[in-house]
Amino acid sequence: MIASDLAQPVGLVRTTDTLLDAVRRLVTESLPGLAVVSDDGRPLAVLPASQVVGLAVPAYIKDDPSLARVVDEAAADRLVEGLGDL
């Protein structure tokens, strides 16, 4: 096996992009992760999708994952609105 067999595309986001934009990009493009670049294009970090989405999940759900089952559509919309400019 060679490295090119393992390679997967990742999306690029800038440090000025919002968390909501990053999560949307992951979902719409079905990406395994994102590369974070500075405004001048220098690579800063590569984040797996689980870590990016984890930033959007409230701490109380991370602490008790069973609470995720009781979040309905309206509550999910409020969670997304709460991301604001993060």
Secondary structure, 3 states (H helix, E strand, C coil): CCHHHHCCCCEEEECCCCHHHHHHHHHHHCCCEEEEECCCCCEEEEEEHHHHHHHHCCHHHHHCHHHHHHCCHHHHHHHHHHHCCC
